[in-house]
Amino acid sequence: MQVARTYSVWATVMWTRRYIFFLLIISTTYTALHELAGLYWLKIPWLPISVIGVAVAFFVGFKNNSSYGRLWEARMIWGAIVNASRSWGILVKDFITNEFAEAKLSPEELKEIHKDMIYRHLAWLTSLRYQMRTPRSWEHNNYEGAKSHLYYKVNELDKPIEEELTHFLSDGDIKEFLSKQNPATQIIAKQSEKLKDLKLKGLIEDFRHMEMENLLKEFYTQQGKSERIKNFPFPRQYATFNLISVWIFAFLLPLGMISTFEEMGSGFVWMSIPFSTLVGWIFFVMEEIGDYSENPFEAGVNDVPITSLSRTIEIDLREMLGETDLPSKIEPTNNILT
């Protein structure tokens, strides 16, 4: 997630430089053929170009609105995970007690159960975010280039999941969960199994068991929503036709500009080069913004910072346990928070 107030002009130009070069080349070629080679027929009236431009603008606007919707929904999902995780922490700490137990446990034994339940939840968070960072064929997958330039780093793409899970699970549990198709799903199932055992031991009664199971259902709900966004791409037919229409408009735009500036006099025709480049560049920038907002979990510079959100949850829950040896918050690198 970009945390600077604005992008710099240089960063914006570098991000879209290939489109700027293309627009300059195509508009200069058309204008030179018209003015220097005497191909005065190489032009199109502005009216059909403007009609195409309006249609393309609608397509670009639709894609951007839809892409932003996916991005914002992803942020809301992980905001819900943050809230539910904090609720899980207080329920684990305050609901699992000796109040209804026949065989009373010592404070140290209760604290160990609390730690086990909370650490297993942190393992679920870890597994879920690793699953969200797994590349898909329709994503950009350009993280290696960004990392090589030291722009930012993403833990899930730099460290094996086993290394992260060792902080929360035993080696046996890690091996068991990672042998499954969907480790995050199985970790929640294990949480439910543990709650059942606690109920049978009298450490929670029916109402508390039901409330904590409802939170597990909430985690499943938010996980499913995340997986829906991750595993179902923005429809490729819309994305493809949107890109094609922008390219068609970019090829035709200089011909309409030549026709328009020719009416002002022969010398003004060369003005079609900067104006064609500027107008085409705006369309390409909007197309790129929508394209890079489609997949909010691919570890891009504008994606949801699930690593940082997970670290915030970890700090909050471990503080509930009374721990003081806590990891530091994730800080932005070059104004990018992952």
DAJO-V442191 format. One record per residue. N is the residue number from 1. RES is the residue in one small letter. SS is DSSP state (H for helix, E for strand, L for the rest). PSI is psi in radians with two decimals (none if undefined). Layout:
BEGIN
n=N res=RES ss=SS psi=PSI
n=N res=RES ss=SS psi=PSI
END
This chain:
BEGIN
n=1 res=m ss=L psi=2.25
n=2 res=q ss=E psi=2.17
n=3 res=v ss=L psi=-0.06
n=4 res=a ss=L psi=2.73
n=5 res=r ss=L psi=-0.70
n=6 res=t ss=L psi=2.82
n=7 res=y ss=L psi=2.56
n=8 res=s ss=L psi=2.72
n=9 res=v ss=H psi=-0.70
n=10 res=w ss=H psi=-0.74
n=11 res=a ss=H psi=-0.69
n=12 res=t ss=H psi=-0.75
n=13 res=v ss=H psi=-0.76
n=14 res=m ss=H psi=-0.64
n=15 res=w ss=H psi=-0.59
n=16 res=t ss=L psi=0.34
n=17 res=r ss=H psi=-0.60
n=18 res=r ss=H psi=-0.58
n=19 res=y ss=H psi=-0.64
n=20 res=i ss=H psi=-0.79
n=21 res=f ss=H psi=-0.78
n=22 res=f ss=H psi=-0.81
n=23 res=l ss=H psi=-0.69
n=24 res=l ss=H psi=-0.74
n=25 res=i ss=H psi=-0.84
n=26 res=i ss=H psi=-0.71
n=27 res=s ss=H psi=-0.65
n=28 res=t ss=H psi=-0.69
n=29 res=t ss=H psi=-0.86
n=30 res=y ss=H psi=-0.80
n=31 res=t ss=H psi=-0.71
n=32 res=a ss=H psi=-0.71
n=33 res=l ss=H psi=-0.64
n=34 res=h ss=H psi=-0.80
n=35 res=e ss=H psi=-0.71
n=36 res=l ss=L psi=-0.59
n=37 res=a ss=L psi=-0.06
n=38 res=g ss=L psi=0.33
n=39 res=l ss=L psi=1.26
n=40 res=y ss=L psi=-0.21
n=41 res=w ss=L psi=-0.13
n=42 res=l ss=L psi=1.31
n=43 res=k ss=L psi=2.82
n=44 res=i ss=L psi=2.41
n=45 res=p ss=L psi=2.57
n=46 res=w ss=H psi=-0.47
n=47 res=l ss=H psi=-0.93
n=48 res=p ss=H psi=-0.55
n=49 res=i ss=H psi=-0.72
n=50 res=s ss=H psi=-0.63
n=51 res=v ss=H psi=-0.77
n=52 res=i ss=H psi=-0.71
n=53 res=g ss=H psi=-0.69
n=54 res=v ss=H psi=-0.75
n=55 res=a ss=H psi=-0.77
n=56 res=v ss=H psi=-0.67
n=57 res=a ss=H psi=-0.68
n=58 res=f ss=H psi=-0.76
n=59 res=f ss=H psi=-0.81
n=60 res=v ss=H psi=-0.74
n=61 res=g ss=H psi=-0.72
n=62 res=f ss=H psi=-0.78
n=63 res=k ss=H psi=-0.75
n=64 res=n ss=H psi=-0.73
n=65 res=n ss=H psi=-0.74
n=66 res=s ss=H psi=-0.72
n=67 res=s ss=H psi=-0.73
n=68 res=y ss=H psi=-0.63
n=69 res=g ss=H psi=-0.73
n=70 res=r ss=H psi=-0.74
n=71 res=l ss=H psi=-0.80
n=72 res=w ss=H psi=-0.64
n=73 res=e ss=H psi=-0.71
n=74 res=a ss=H psi=-0.72
n=75 res=r ss=H psi=-0.67
n=76 res=m ss=H psi=-0.66
n=77 res=i ss=H psi=-0.82
n=78 res=w ss=H psi=-0.40
n=79 res=g ss=H psi=-0.69
n=80 res=a ss=H psi=-0.64
n=81 res=i ss=H psi=-0.70
n=82 res=v ss=H psi=-0.85
n=83 res=n ss=H psi=-0.79
n=84 res=a ss=H psi=-0.62
n=85 res=s ss=H psi=-0.71
n=86 res=r ss=H psi=-0.67
n=87 res=s ss=H psi=-0.70
n=88 res=w ss=H psi=-0.71
n=89 res=g ss=H psi=-0.80
n=90 res=i ss=H psi=-0.56
n=91 res=l ss=H psi=-0.72
n=92 res=v ss=H psi=-0.78
n=93 res=k ss=H psi=-0.67
n=94 res=d ss=H psi=-0.33
n=95 res=f ss=H psi=-0.56
n=96 res=i ss=L psi=1.69
n=97 res=t ss=L psi=-3.13
n=98 res=n ss=L psi=0.07
n=99 res=e ss=L psi=-0.67
n=100 res=f ss=L psi=0.13
n=101 res=a ss=L psi=2.44
n=102 res=e ss=L psi=-0.75
n=103 res=a ss=L psi=1.81
n=104 res=k ss=L psi=2.46
n=105 res=l ss=L psi=2.73
n=106 res=s ss=L psi=2.78
n=107 res=p ss=H psi=-0.61
n=108 res=e ss=H psi=-0.68
n=109 res=e ss=H psi=-0.70
n=110 res=l ss=H psi=-0.74
n=111 res=k ss=H psi=-0.62
n=112 res=e ss=H psi=-0.65
n=113 res=i ss=H psi=-0.77
n=114 res=h ss=H psi=-0.80
n=115 res=k ss=H psi=-0.73
n=116 res=d ss=H psi=-0.79
n=117 res=m ss=H psi=-0.68
n=118 res=i ss=H psi=-0.70
n=119 res=y ss=H psi=-0.60
n=120 res=r ss=H psi=-0.59
n=121 res=h ss=H psi=-0.70
n=122 res=l ss=H psi=-0.57
n=123 res=a ss=H psi=-0.65
n=124 res=w ss=H psi=-0.78
n=125 res=l ss=H psi=-0.77
n=126 res=t ss=H psi=-0.82
n=127 res=s ss=H psi=-0.72
n=128 res=l ss=H psi=-0.77
n=129 res=r ss=H psi=-0.55
n=130 res=y ss=H psi=-0.69
n=131 res=q ss=H psi=-0.60
n=132 res=m ss=H psi=-0.47
n=133 res=r ss=H psi=-0.10
n=134 res=t ss=L psi=2.18
n=135 res=p ss=L psi=2.58
n=136 res=r ss=L psi=2.76
n=137 res=s ss=L psi=-0.49
n=138 res=w ss=L psi=-0.06
n=139 res=e ss=L psi=2.96
n=140 res=h ss=L psi=-0.63
n=141 res=n ss=L psi=0.79
n=142 res=n ss=L psi=0.42
n=143 res=y ss=H psi=-0.64
n=144 res=e ss=H psi=-0.68
n=145 res=g ss=H psi=-0.70
n=146 res=a ss=H psi=-0.73
n=147 res=k ss=H psi=-0.67
n=148 res=s ss=H psi=-0.43
n=149 res=h ss=L psi=0.17
n=150 res=l ss=L psi=0.50
n=151 res=y ss=L psi=-0.81
n=152 res=y ss=L psi=2.92
n=153 res=k ss=L psi=2.60
n=154 res=v ss=L psi=2.07
n=155 res=n ss=H psi=-0.73
n=156 res=e ss=H psi=-0.38
n=157 res=l ss=H psi=-0.15
n=158 res=d ss=H psi=-0.45
n=159 res=k ss=L psi=2.51
n=160 res=p ss=L psi=2.60
n=161 res=i ss=H psi=-0.55
n=162 res=e ss=H psi=-0.67
n=163 res=e ss=H psi=-0.66
n=164 res=e ss=H psi=-0.65
n=165 res=l ss=H psi=-0.37
n=166 res=t ss=L psi=-0.35
n=167 res=h ss=L psi=-0.34
n=168 res=f ss=L psi=-0.37
n=169 res=l ss=L psi=2.78
n=170 res=s ss=L psi=2.85
n=171 res=d ss=H psi=-0.66
n=172 res=g ss=H psi=-0.76
n=173 res=d ss=H psi=-0.70
n=174 res=i ss=H psi=-0.82
n=175 res=k ss=H psi=-0.70
n=176 res=e ss=H psi=-0.85
n=177 res=f ss=H psi=-0.69
n=178 res=l ss=H psi=-0.20
n=179 res=s ss=L psi=-0.16
n=180 res=k ss=L psi=2.77
n=181 res=q ss=L psi=-0.65
n=182 res=n ss=L psi=1.54
n=183 res=p ss=H psi=-0.70
n=184 res=a ss=H psi=-0.71
n=185 res=t ss=H psi=-0.74
n=186 res=q ss=H psi=-0.50
n=187 res=i ss=H psi=-0.73
n=188 res=i ss=H psi=-0.68
n=189 res=a ss=H psi=-0.69
n=190 res=k ss=H psi=-0.65
n=191 res=q ss=H psi=-0.76
n=192 res=s ss=H psi=-0.69
n=193 res=e ss=H psi=-0.72
n=194 res=k ss=H psi=-0.66
n=195 res=l ss=H psi=-0.69
n=196 res=k ss=H psi=-0.75
n=197 res=d ss=H psi=-0.71
n=198 res=l ss=H psi=-0.65
n=199 res=k ss=H psi=-0.76
n=200 res=l ss=H psi=-0.51
n=201 res=k ss=L psi=-0.09
n=202 res=g ss=L psi=0.19
n=203 res=l ss=L psi=-0.31
n=204 res=i ss=L psi=2.56
n=205 res=e ss=L psi=-3.06
n=206 res=d ss=H psi=-0.83
n=207 res=f ss=H psi=-0.80
n=208 res=r ss=H psi=-0.67
n=209 res=h ss=H psi=-0.75
n=210 res=m ss=H psi=-0.73
n=211 res=e ss=H psi=-0.72
n=212 res=m ss=H psi=-0.60
n=213 res=e ss=H psi=-0.62
n=214 res=n ss=H psi=-0.62
n=215 res=l ss=H psi=-0.68
n=216 res=l ss=H psi=-0.67
n=217 res=k ss=H psi=-0.65
n=218 res=e ss=H psi=-0.69
n=219 res=f ss=H psi=-0.73
n=220 res=y ss=H psi=-0.71
n=221 res=t ss=H psi=-0.83
n=222 res=q ss=H psi=-0.60
n=223 res=q ss=H psi=-0.76
n=224 res=g ss=H psi=-0.66
n=225 res=k ss=H psi=-0.72
n=226 res=s ss=H psi=-0.76
n=227 res=e ss=H psi=-0.57
n=228 res=r ss=H psi=-0.80
n=229 res=i ss=H psi=-0.73
n=230 res=k ss=H psi=-0.75
n=231 res=n ss=H psi=-0.17
n=232 res=f ss=L psi=1.86
n=233 res=p ss=L psi=2.83
n=234 res=f ss=L psi=2.26
n=235 res=p ss=L psi=2.17
n=236 res=r ss=H psi=-0.48
n=237 res=q ss=H psi=-0.65
n=238 res=y ss=H psi=-0.81
n=239 res=a ss=H psi=-0.72
n=240 res=t ss=H psi=-0.85
n=241 res=f ss=H psi=-0.57
n=242 res=n ss=H psi=-0.78
n=243 res=l ss=H psi=-0.75
n=244 res=i ss=H psi=-0.75
n=245 res=s ss=H psi=-0.64
n=246 res=v ss=H psi=-0.72
n=247 res=w ss=H psi=-0.71
n=248 res=i ss=H psi=-0.80
n=249 res=f ss=H psi=-0.70
n=250 res=a ss=H psi=-0.63
n=251 res=f ss=H psi=-0.60
n=252 res=l ss=H psi=-0.43
n=253 res=l ss=H psi=-0.82
n=254 res=p ss=H psi=-0.55
n=255 res=l ss=H psi=-0.66
n=256 res=g ss=H psi=-0.63
n=257 res=m ss=H psi=-0.71
n=258 res=i ss=H psi=-0.79
n=259 res=s ss=H psi=-0.72
n=260 res=t ss=H psi=-0.84
n=261 res=f ss=H psi=-0.42
n=262 res=e ss=H psi=-0.53
n=263 res=e ss=L psi=-0.34
n=264 res=m ss=L psi=-0.15
n=265 res=g ss=L psi=2.72
n=266 res=s ss=H psi=-0.70
n=267 res=g ss=H psi=-0.41
n=268 res=f ss=H psi=-0.21
n=269 res=v ss=H psi=-0.58
n=270 res=w ss=H psi=-0.30
n=271 res=m ss=H psi=-0.26
n=272 res=s ss=H psi=-0.43
n=273 res=i ss=H psi=-0.99
n=274 res=p ss=H psi=-0.63
n=275 res=f ss=H psi=-0.66
n=276 res=s ss=H psi=-0.74
n=277 res=t ss=H psi=-0.77
n=278 res=l ss=H psi=-0.86
n=279 res=v ss=H psi=-0.80
n=280 res=g ss=H psi=-0.66
n=281 res=w ss=H psi=-0.70
n=282 res=i ss=H psi=-0.77
n=283 res=f ss=H psi=-0.73
n=284 res=f ss=H psi=-0.66
n=285 res=v ss=H psi=-0.78
n=286 res=m ss=H psi=-0.66
n=287 res=e ss=H psi=-0.74
n=288 res=e ss=H psi=-0.69
n=289 res=i ss=H psi=-0.82
n=290 res=g ss=H psi=-0.70
n=291 res=d ss=H psi=-0.69
n=292 res=y ss=L psi=0.04
n=293 res=s ss=L psi=-0.08
n=294 res=e ss=L psi=-0.67
n=295 res=n ss=L psi=1.56
n=296 res=p ss=L psi=0.02
n=297 res=f ss=L psi=0.24
n=298 res=e ss=L psi=0.16
n=299 res=a ss=L psi=0.55
n=300 res=g ss=L psi=3.03
n=301 res=v ss=L psi=-0.27
n=302 res=n ss=L psi=0.28
n=303 res=d ss=L psi=3.01
n=304 res=v ss=L psi=2.24
n=305 res=p ss=L psi=1.25
n=306 res=i ss=H psi=-0.44
n=307 res=t ss=H psi=-0.80
n=308 res=s ss=H psi=-0.72
n=309 res=l ss=H psi=-0.70
n=310 res=s ss=H psi=-0.70
n=311 res=r ss=H psi=-0.67
n=312 res=t ss=H psi=-0.77
n=313 res=i ss=H psi=-0.77
n=314 res=e ss=H psi=-0.80
n=315 res=i ss=H psi=-0.80
n=316 res=d ss=H psi=-0.81
n=317 res=l ss=H psi=-0.67
n=318 res=r ss=H psi=-0.53
n=319 res=e ss=H psi=-0.59
n=320 res=m ss=H psi=-0.52
n=321 res=l ss=L psi=-0.11
n=322 res=g ss=L psi=0.20
n=323 res=e ss=L psi=2.57
n=324 res=t ss=L psi=-0.35
n=325 res=d ss=L psi=1.38
n=326 res=l ss=L psi=2.63
n=327 res=p ss=L psi=2.73
n=328 res=s ss=L psi=2.77
n=329 res=k ss=L psi=2.66
n=330 res=i ss=L psi=2.17
n=331 res=e ss=L psi=2.61
n=332 res=p ss=L psi=2.54
n=333 res=t ss=E psi=2.09
n=334 res=n ss=L psi=0.74
n=335 res=n ss=L psi=0.38
n=336 res=i ss=E psi=2.11
n=337 res=l ss=L psi=2.19
n=338 res=t ss=L psi=none
END
